[in-house]
């Protein structure tokens, strides 16, 4: 008795044009830069937001990433 298995065609990747990806890449880069600013530089003299709210919110992330804090 022979068991035959159906052959399915291999999935081919679909090419995504750069013009479709570029706006999302730029947005992701800007969000990343904003996050790095808040974790790394939003403190003391360079602070854009008064108070310690942002500092306390990103405090553990600051230490995890090796930024000096206090």
C-alpha angles and dihedrals in degrees: 000000000000123000115210122198120203115249113231120199116250116257114251122211116245117232112237114206116239091234089063094049099039099077091050091047091051092047091048091049092051092049089049092051091048091051092049090050093052093046097041110029111017094106138094118339095004094051115129095184116057120233132029099283098106092040093054093043094056097031098111093042089052091057093042091056093045100250114149110247113170 
